[in-house]
């Protein structure tokens, strides 16, 4: 650009000089009228192309080195706490139904209460078929379970309490069905494993027992060697006749 301005001023100065010369010079003669050729204008030098300023190379941003993730120590898996074995819930002991105390005094023992061989087992068998009656303790009215045992033993001259729980303590305890003797008492619970006696009967031998059955509503004789009786057997009581 500066070069162009300089050339332009130079040309302008030459033209101005020629103009002044023409105005003040005399008329030229023929010889002097030779054609004046202006000095040749030097050719314009082309401006050198603008070299683009090289852009600084983009320096790549340094990538921070990947820091390895710290390895966490392996935590041992916690062992589950030992759960205590749940204790089976205590089953409430069934309370035997309260049997009313008999209003009548115990009957006087007859000279031969059995009417046969004079044994407790014989007298119990003679009462088979007597009706069931809650609170009953005589063959004319009927029996409940403990009332039947109460009547038979008292008729035979043995002082016997009225309630089932008290009757289990009437004599030495018998722990196994196989050890029962005719005339002994056998007592049973409501469910297997129940240690509370809820009903009983008189063992008459050969695996049979005479007792008051609620389902039959009468005094019956049953085989107590059956599994159902064996599973609910609580204990027996050895009956010893008073001398």
C-alpha positions in Angstrom: 0.0 0.0 0.0 2.8 2.5 0.8 4.4 1.6 -2.5 1.3 2.5 -4.4 1.0 5.9 -2.7 4.6 6.6 -3.4 4.2 5.9 -7.2 1.0 7.9 -7.3 2.7 11.0 -5.8 5.6 10.5 -8.1 3.4 10.4 -11.2 1.5 13.4 -9.9 4.7 15.4 -9.4 5.9 14.5 -12.9 2.6 15.6 -14.4 2.7 18.8 -12.5 6.2 19.5 -13.6 5.3 18.9 -17.2 2.3 21.2 -16.9 4.4 24.0 -15.5 7.0 23.5 -18.2 4.4 23.8 -20.9 3.0 27.0 -19.5 6.3 28.9 -19.3 8.2 27.6 -22.2 8.2 29.6 -25.7 6.6 28.2 -28.6 8.7 25.5 -29.8 10.1 25.6 -33.3 9.9 22.9 -35.6 13.0 21.4 -34.3 12.0 21.9 -30.9 8.6 20.6 -31.4 9.7 17.2 -31.2 7.4 15.0 -29.4 8.1 14.9 -25.8 7.8 11.6 -24.4 7.4 11.5 -20.8 9.6 9.4 -18.9 8.2 6.0 -18.7 6.4 5.2 -15.6 8.0 2.4 -13.9 5.7 -0.5 -13.7 3.9 -1.0 -10.6 5.4 -3.6 -8.6 2.8 -5.9 -7.3 2.4 -5.9 -3.7 3.7 -9.0 -2.2 0.8 -11.2 -1.2 0.0 -11.0 2.4 1.3 -14.0 4.0 -1.3 -15.3 6.4 -0.1 -15.3 9.9 0.3 -18.9 10.7 -2.0 -19.8 13.5 -0.2 -21.3 16.4 -0.8 -25.0 16.5 -3.4 -25.9 18.9 -1.7 -27.6 21.7 -3.8 -30.5 22.9 -4.9 -30.1 26.4 -2.9 -32.5 28.4 -5.1 -35.4 29.5 -4.7 -36.0 33.1 -3.5 -39.5 33.7 -6.2 -41.8 34.8 -5.8 -42.5 38.4 -6.5 -46.1 39.1 -9.5 -46.4 41.4 -8.3 -47.6 44.8 -9.2 -51.1 45.4 -11.5 -51.3 48.4 -10.6 -54.1 50.8 -13.0 -56.9 50.6 -15.2 -56.8 53.5 -16.0 -60.2 54.8 -19.7 -61.1 54.4 -21.2 -60.8 57.8 -22.4 -64.1 59.1 -26.1 -64.1 59.8 -26.6 -64.2 63.6 -27.7 -67.6 64.8 -31.3 -67.4 65.4 -32.3 -69.2 68.5 -34.6 -72.0 67.9 -38.1 -70.9 68.8 -39.3 -72.6 71.8 -42.6 -74.3 71.2 -45.4 -72.3 72.8 -46.5 -73.8 76.1 -49.8 -75.3 75.6 -52.1 -74.5 78.4 -53.0 -77.5 80.4 -56.7 -78.1 79.9 -58.5 -77.7 83.1 -60.8 -80.7 83.7 -64.4 -79.7 84.0 -65.4 -79.2 87.6 -67.6 -82.1 88.6 -70.0 -81.2 91.4 -69.5 -82.8 94.7 -72.1 -85.5 95.4 -74.7 -84.4 97.8 -75.3 -88.0 98.8 -72.9 -89.7 101.2 -70.8 -92.6 99.8 -72.9 -95.8 99.8 -72.1 -98.4 102.5 -70.2 -101.3 101.0 -72.3 -104.4 100.7 -71.1 -107.7 101.9 -70.5 -108.9 98.3 -70.6 -105.7 96.1 -69.6 -107.5 92.9 -72.3 -110.1 93.0 -69.7 -112.4 91.4 -66.1 -113.1 92.3 -66.0 -110.1 94.6 -63.4 -108.2 92.5 -63.4 -104.5 91.5 -63.2 -105.5 87.9 -66.3 -107.7 88.2 -68.3 -104.9 89.8 -67.2 -102.5 87.0 -68.3 -104.9 84.3 -71.7 -105.3 86.0 -72.3 -101.6 85.6 -71.8 -101.6 81.8 -74.7 -100.0 80.0 -75.5 -97.6 82.9 -76.4 -94.1 81.5 -74.2 -91.0 81.4 -75.2 -88.2 83.7 -73.1 -85.1 84.4 -72.4 -85.0 88.1 -74.0 -88.5 88.6 -72.5 -91.1 90.9 -75.2 -93.8 91.2 -76.4 -96.6 88.9 -80.0 -95.5 89.2 -79.4 -91.9 88.0 -76.3 -92.4 85.9 -72.6 -91.7 86.1 -70.1 -89.2 84.9 -66.5 -90.4 84.5 -65.1 -89.8 88.0 -68.5 -90.5 89.5 -68.3 -94.1 88.1 -64.8 -94.7 89.7 -66.0 -93.1 92.9 -69.0 -95.4 93.2 -67.2 -98.6 92.4 -64.3 -98.1 94.8 -66.4 -96.8 97.6 -68.8 -99.8 97.1 -65.8 -102.1 97.4 -64.8 -100.5 100.7 -62.0 -98.2 99.4 -62.2 -94.5 100.3 -62.0 -92.7 96.9 -62.1 -88.9 96.2 -64.6 -87.5 93.8 -62.4 -85.6 91.3 -60.3 -87.1 88.6 -57.1 -85.2 89.6 -57.4 -86.5 93.1 -58.2 -90.0 92.0 -54.8 -90.2 90.2 -53.1 -90.1 93.7 -55.2 -92.9 95.2 -52.4 -95.4 95.2 -48.8 -96.2 93.9 -48.3 -94.8 90.4 -48.2 -97.2 87.4 -46.2 -95.8 84.5 -47.0 -98.2 81.7 -50.2 -99.7 80.3 -48.6 -103.1 80.2 -48.0 -103.0 84.0 -51.7 -102.5 84.9 -53.5 -105.2 86.9 -57.2 -105.9 87.0 -58.8 -103.4 89.4 -56.2 -100.7 88.8 -57.2 -97.2 87.6 -56.0 -95.9 84.2 -56.0 -92.2 83.4 -55.7 -90.4 80.1 -55.1 -86.8 78.8 -56.9 -84.8 76.2 -54.1 -84.9 73.5 -50.8 -86.9 73.0 -48.1 -85.7 75.3 -50.6 -84.1 77.7 -49.6 -84.9 81.3 -52.9 -83.8 82.8 -55.5 -86.5 83.3 -59.0 -85.5 82.1 -60.7 -88.9 82.3 -60.1 -92.4 83.7 -61.5 -95.9 84.0 -61.1 -99.3 85.8 -58.7 -101.8 84.2 -60.4 -105.2 84.0 -57.6 -107.2 82.4 -56.7 -108.5 78.9 -56.1 -104.9 77.7 -59.6 -103.7 78.4 -61.0 -100.9 80.6 -64.5 -100.1 81.8 -65.3 -96.3 81.8 -68.0 -93.8 81.1 -67.9 -92.8 77.4 -69.1 -89.3 76.6 -69.7 -90.3 72.9 -71.7 -93.4 73.9 -73.4 -91.6 76.8 -73.0 -94.8 78.8 -70.6 -97.1 80.7 -68.7 -99.1 78.1 -65.7 -101.6 77.9 -62.9 -100.7 75.5 -59.6 -102.1 74.3 -57.0 -99.6 75.6 -54.2 -101.3 73.7 -55.3 -99.3 70.6 -52.9 -96.6 69.5 -55.3 -93.8 70.4 -55.4 -94.8 74.1 -51.7 -95.5 74.2 -50.8 -92.0 72.8 -52.8 -90.2 75.5 -52.1 -92.5 78.4 -50.9 -90.4 81.4 -50.5 -92.9 84.3 -52.2 -95.6 86.3 -52.9 -96.0 90.0 -52.5 -99.3 91.9 -55.7 -99.9 94.0 -55.0 -101.5 97.3 -58.1 -102.7 99.3 -58.2 -101.4 102.9 -58.0 -104.3 105.4 
